[in-house]
Amino acid sequence: MQHAVPQGAHGSPETRVPAARPAAVRVPPQATAADVDRGWGSGAGGPTVRPDAGARTPPVAARGEHTHSEAPIPLPRAERTRPVVQRSSVRGQILDALRTALVGGELAPGEVYSAPALGDRFGVSATPVREAMQQLALEGAVEVVPNRGFRVVERGARELAELAEIRALIELPVMLRLARTVPTERWTELRPLAEATSRAASTGCRATYAETDRAFHRAVLSLSGNTQLVQIAEDLHRRAQWPLVGAKSPLGRAPLMADAADHATLLDALTAGDVAMVQSLVRNHVAGAH
């Protein structure tokens, strides 16, 4: 299985950001369509906050975090016309955007990124970016580099195999029990989620597929009624979706479609109560997770 690793990055040796490339998901800029027509949020470096939005533009760099010579991270034009960001949810939106950038390989393993520089690209202050990065550090996605920012953790095939083993140990016993106890109509209710993974896979976008993939697994495991198990399993699943260092080419549409097809097959086995098939499918599916 191959994972996406972006091409090189431009910037200073201390804090580098990826070269301009289409982003899978971005935090919505704090500007309306009318603002874009007046020139707000349409700069080459991404959106800027409206004058009345209450944020600093540009953000002030934190002590020790260097931002000079960092290339801009452009936003797709479609992102520039989304609704105004609510200040109370900025941190959560930044966290979602950074997670998406990790899955899509836009934040490259081994590279260091400063909160002020990323905040400038998102059109917000460095504070919500730094808070989101601290959460990612707790999740093991990045590590703090004193006076520089955050380095994306480099992961190899061995770690991916270890995550797959742990996921199987957690998810398999639960699904085998559910196969024996959950009525048919409950599995039927999950069909739309399985179909959503297929639609997402057909786009070829790894980040889009990752969201629907986790949603399907979360819904299946939620039938156990064990919220702690669901949270732990989703954390492991999310970590398994981060790209590997050294991958030579991005995943294409076909591997994602094959992974999505497993969901429909798994639902068939769960509905039929075929525990042998469920066991085989779960082991193979988590081992080849994308």
LINKAZI-V889494 format. One line per field, one symbol per residue. ss: DSSP state (H for helix, E for strand, C for the rest). phi: phi as a letter, one per 40 degrees, with the letter a starting at -180 (. if undefined). burial: I if it has 16 or more other C-alpha atoms within 10 Angstrom, else O. A space follows every 10 residues. Layout:
ss: ???
phi: ???
burial: ???
This chain:
ss: CCCCCCCCEE ECCCCEEECC CCCCCCCCCC CCHHHHHCCC CCECCECCCC CCCCCCCCCC CCCCCCCCCC CCCCCCHHHH HCCCCCHHHH HHHHHHHHHH HHHCCCCCCC CEECHHHHHH HHCCCHHHHH HHHHHHHHHC CEEEECCCEE EECCCCHHHH HHHHHHHHHH HHHHHHHHHH HCCHHHHHCC HHHHHHHHHH HHCCCHHHHH HHHHHHHHHH HHCCCCHHHH HHHHHHHHHH CCCCCCCCCC CCHHHHHHHH HHHHHHHHHH HHCCHHHHHH HHHHHHHCCC
phi: .bbcbcccbb icccbbbccd acccabcdcc accccccchc gbccchcbcd dccgbcbccc ccdgbcbcgc ccbcbcdccc bcccccdcbc dccccccccc ccccgcccdg cbbccccccc ccgbcccccc cccccccccg cbbcbdgbib bcccbbcccc cccccccccc ccdccccccc bccdcccccc ddcccccccc cccgcccccd cccccccccc ccccgbcccc cccccccccc cccccgccac cccdcccccc cccccccccc ccgccccdcc cccccccbdb
burial: OIIIIIOOIO IOOIIIIIIO OOIIIIIIII IIOOOIOOOI IIOOIIIIII OOOOIIOIIO IIOOIIIOOI IIIIIOOOII IOOIIOOOOI IOIIIIIIII IIIIIIIIIO IIIIIIIIII IIIIIIIIII IIIIOIIOOO IIIIOOOIII IIIIIOOOOI OOIIOOIIOI IIOIIIOIIO OIOOOOIOOI OOIIIIIIII IIOIIIIIII IIIIIIIIOI IIIIOOOOII OOIIOIIIII IIIIIIIOOO IIOOIIIOII IIIIOIIIII IIIOIOIIIO IIIOIIIIII
